[in-house]
Amino acid sequence: MPASRMTITDISFEDIRKELVFDKKLQEEIDDINLTYRSAIKEVTTKLEILSDNFEMQNEYMPIHHIESRLKTIDSLVKKAERYGIPDPLKNLPRVRAEVYDIAGVRVICNYRRDIYAISRLLLKQSDVNLIRVKDYCENPKNTGYRSLHVVISIPVFLVKERIHVPVELQFRSIAMDTWATLEHELRYKNNGELTEDIKDNLKRCADMLANIDKQMEEIRKQVL
């Protein structure tokens, strides 16, 4: 099937694989995406690990519980680009790279809610980190109950012949927020994204309860430390 005829409903990894077999330039573009965005993930995770280590040295407390990362697969990237209204994504990869900010994703799981803001502020203070946008779903949760701080930044990646700025989406969550989001995602995935209203209401209540637990644990931490 020619790439120009692909739609979000019929695109598949097999279609993309066939495209790559016959298009050397496309393969090179895909390889470049993999290299630059993986490199950006390494840059960001290293920055975060250093901040957390230094924070621990100064405060005897490590704010980051763990860090996860992922790079969008090419088939997932193509489908998202089509949802963005980008025609023939495989033939418009420069536009895809310019408009899709979450090709590289880093999830930062913090021990407490306040750590989310502490670490994100420290990261944004760095001179080579440029802020693109912020969506604060901690202060303004989604209707589902989802909570997280989404921060899109741009950082430089130094290659052999050039320096390029690459966007990375970071999701900062507390342990409680991540627990809820992970389980909610699993439930939706197993049910093809469809959940009954009763289940949605129950999930929202669970999210609210966990948010309250987050606040209580933070208060306990203040009393102990």
C-alpha positions in Angstrom: 0.0 0.0 0.0 1.6 3.4 -1.0 2.3 5.7 2.0 0.1 8.4 0.5 -3.0 6.1 1.0 -2.3 5.1 4.5 -4.7 6.2 7.2 -4.7 5.9 11.0 -7.0 2.9 10.7 -5.0 0.8 8.3 -1.4 1.8 8.9 0.7 -1.1 10.3 4.2 -1.9 11.2 4.4 -4.2 8.2 3.5 -1.3 5.9 6.2 0.8 7.4 8.8 -2.1 7.2 8.0 -2.4 3.5 8.5 1.3 3.0 11.9 1.1 4.7 13.1 -1.8 2.5 12.7 0.3 -0.6 13.6 3.8 0.6 17.2 4.3 1.8 16.6 8.0 2.5 13.6 7.2 4.7 15.6 4.6 6.6 18.3 7.2 7.2 15.7 9.6 8.6 14.3 7.0 10.9 17.8 6.2 12.1 18.5 9.8 12.7 15.3 10.1 14.8 16.3 7.1 16.9 19.8 8.5 17.5 18.9 12.1 18.3 15.9 11.4 20.5 17.6 8.5 22.4 20.5 10.9 23.0 18.1 13.5 24.3 16.7 11.0 26.7 20.2 10.2 28.0 20.9 13.9 28.5 17.7 14.5 30.4 18.0 11.4 32.6 21.6 12.2 33.5 20.6 15.7 34.5 17.9 14.4 36.7 20.1 11.8 38.3 22.7 14.4 39.1 20.1 16.7 40.6 18.7 14.0 42.8 22.2 12.9 44.0 23.1 16.5 44.8 19.8 17.1 46.5 20.5 14.1 48.7 23.9 15.3 49.6 22.6 18.7 50.7 19.3 17.5 52.3 20.0 13.9 53.3 17.0 13.0 51.2 16.6 11.7 47.6 13.5 13.2 46.0 13.3 11.0 42.9 12.1 7.4 43.5 12.9 6.2 40.0 13.0 7.3 36.3 11.5 5.7 33.3 11.9 6.6 29.7 10.6 5.6 26.3 11.0 6.4 22.6 8.0 6.3 20.4 8.1 3.5 17.8 7.8 4.6 14.2 4.3 3.1 13.8 3.1 4.8 17.0 4.7 8.1 15.7 3.0 7.8 12.3 -0.4 7.2 13.9 0.0 10.2 16.3 1.1 12.4 13.4 -2.0 11.5 11.4 -4.1 12.4 14.5 -2.3 15.8 14.4 -3.5 16.2 10.8 0.0 15.7 9.2 -0.5 14.1 5.8 1.8 11.3 4.7 3.9 11.3 7.9 6.6 9.1 6.4 7.1 11.7 3.7 6.9 14.6 6.1 9.2 13.6 8.9 10.7 17.0 9.4 7.2 18.4 10.0 6.5 15.5 12.3 9.6 16.3 14.3 8.6 19.9 14.5 5.1 19.3 15.7 5.1 16.2 17.8 6.8 17.0 21.1 6.6 13.6 22.8 8.7 11.4 20.5 11.1 11.2 23.5 9.4 10.8 26.9 10.8 10.7 30.4 8.7 9.9 33.5 10.0 11.0 36.8 8.5 9.3 39.8 9.0 11.4 43.0 8.4 10.3 46.6 6.1 13.2 47.4 4.1 15.8 45.6 6.3 18.7 46.6 9.3 16.9 45.1 7.6 17.1 41.7 7.9 20.9 41.8 11.3 21.0 43.4 13.0 18.8 40.8 11.2 20.4 37.8 12.2 23.9 39.0 15.8 22.8 39.4 15.9 21.3 35.9 14.3 24.4 34.3 17.0 26.6 35.9 19.7 25.0 33.9 21.0 27.3 31.1 20.8 24.8 28.3 17.3 23.7 29.1 14.6 25.6 27.2 11.0 25.4 28.4 8.4 24.8 25.6 5.2 24.3 27.6 3.8 23.2 30.9 0.5 21.4 31.7 -0.1 21.1 35.4 -2.6 18.2 36.0 -1.6 18.1 39.7 -3.2 21.5 40.4 -5.9 20.9 37.7 -6.6 17.2 37.4 -8.3 15.7 34.4 -11.9 14.7 34.7 -10.8 11.1 35.0 -8.8 11.9 38.1 -5.4 11.8 36.3 -2.7 13.9 38.0 0.8 14.6 36.7 3.0 17.6 35.8 3.8 17.6 32.1 6.8 19.6 31.1 8.1 19.8 27.5 11.6 21.1 27.2 14.2 21.4 24.5 17.8 20.5 25.1 20.9 20.5 22.9 22.3 17.2 21.6 25.9 17.3 20.4 26.6 15.2 17.4 29.8 14.8 15.4 29.1 17.6 12.9 26.4 19.6 14.6 24.4 20.6 17.7 20.7 20.2 17.5 17.9 21.1 20.0 15.6 18.2 20.7 12.2 18.3 22.5 11.5 15.9 25.4 8.3 15.5 27.3 8.7 14.9 31.0 5.9 13.6 33.2 6.5 14.3 36.9 4.4 12.2 39.3 4.3 11.2 42.9 4.3 7.4 43.7 0.6 7.6 44.4 -0.1 9.4 41.1 1.9 6.9 39.2 0.2 3.9 40.9 -3.2 5.2 39.9 -2.2 6.1 36.3 -0.5 2.8 35.7 -3.4 0.7 36.9 -6.0 3.0 35.1 -4.1 2.6 31.8 -3.9 -1.2 32.2 -7.7 -1.3 32.8 -8.4 0.8 29.7 -6.0 -1.2 27.6 -7.6 -4.5 28.6 -11.0 -3.1 27.7 -10.0 -1.4 24.4 -10.3 2.0 26.0 -13.9 1.5 27.0 -14.9 1.7 30.6 -18.4 1.9 32.1 -19.5 5.1 33.9 -19.6 3.2 37.2 -16.0 2.2 36.8 -14.9 5.7 35.7 -16.6 7.1 38.8 -14.9 4.5 41.0 -11.5 5.3 39.4 -12.1 9.0 40.0 -12.8 8.4 43.7 -9.7 6.3 44.0 -7.7 9.1 42.4 -9.1 11.6 44.9 -8.4 9.3 47.8 -4.8 8.8 46.7 -4.4 12.6 46.3 -5.6 13.0 49.9 -3.1 10.3 51.0 -0.4 12.2 49.2 -1.1 15.3 51.2 -1.3 13.3 54.5 2.0 11.6 53.8 3.6 14.9 53.1 2.4 16.3 56.4 3.8 13.2 58.2 7.1 13.7 56.4 7.3 17.3 57.7 6.8 16.1 61.3 9.4 13.4 61.0 12.2 15.2 59.1 
